[in-house]
Structures are given as C-alpha cells and as structure tokens.
Amino acid sequence: MVPLLLVLLLALILFGAGFAVKILWWVAIAVLVIWLIGFIARPKNSSGRWYRW
C-alpha cells in the first residue's frame, strides 16, 4: 500500500511541477513581449530608457 501511495504522490508532484513550468513559460513570453513593445515604442527625447527604475 505504501509504494502505491508514494507512486501516486510522485505523479501528483510531477504533474503539478509540469503545470507550473508551463505557466511560467507563458509568463516569461508575456514579459518578453511587453519588454519588446516598450523597447520599440520608447520616447525619442528620453535618455533611452522607457522604464523609471
């Protein structure tokens, strides 16, 4: 019974990690797109940075 529970727990952890990694990939792609839009659409009269920090 214990090995079966360990296998089910491992499968649940790996499924959760795979889902989290997939979400993180989509977040990374969204941040990259926002950064590229900000880089392209930056004002010409500034010091070259479109962000404040």
matplotlib code that plots the C-alpha trace (Angstrom):
import matplotlib.pyplot as plt

x = [0.0, 2.8, 4.6, 1.3, 0.8, 4.4, 4.0, 0.7, 2.3, 5.2, 2.9, 0.9, 4.1, 5.4, 2.0, 2.0, 5.5, 4.8, 1.8, 3.7, 6.6, 4.1, 2.5, 6.0, 6.8, 3.7, 4.5, 8.1, 6.8, 4.3, 7.0, 9.3, 6.6, 5.9, 9.6, 9.9, 6.9, 8.4, 11.8, 10.3, 7.8, 10.1, 10.0, 12.8, 13.5, 14.3, 17.7, 17.0, 15.1, 11.4, 11.1, 11.6, 13.9]
y = [0.0, 2.4, 2.1, 2.7, 5.9, 7.0, 6.5, 8.4, 11.2, 11.4, 11.5, 14.3, 16.3, 15.9, 16.9, 20.0, 20.9, 20.4, 22.7, 25.3, 25.2, 25.6, 28.6, 30.1, 29.8, 31.7, 34.4, 34.7, 35.0, 37.7, 39.7, 39.4, 40.8, 43.7, 44.5, 44.4, 46.7, 49.1, 49.0, 49.7, 52.3, 54.3, 58.1, 59.5, 62.5, 60.5, 59.1, 55.8, 54.1, 53.6, 52.4, 54.5, 52.4]
z = [0.0, 0.9, -2.5, -4.3, -2.3, -3.0, -6.7, -6.7, -4.7, -7.1, -10.1, -8.4, -7.7, -11.2, -12.7, -10.5, -11.4, -15.2, -14.9, -13.0, -15.5, -18.4, -16.7, -16.1, -19.8, -20.7, -18.1, -19.5, -23.1, -22.0, -20.1, -23.2, -25.5, -23.1, -22.9, -26.7, -27.1, -24.6, -26.3, -29.7, -28.6, -26.2, -26.5, -28.6, -26.3, -23.2, -22.1, -23.8, -21.0, -21.2, -17.6, -14.5, -12.4]

ax = plt.figure().add_subplot(projection="3d")
ax.plot(x, y, z, "-o")
ax.set_aspect("equal")
plt.show()
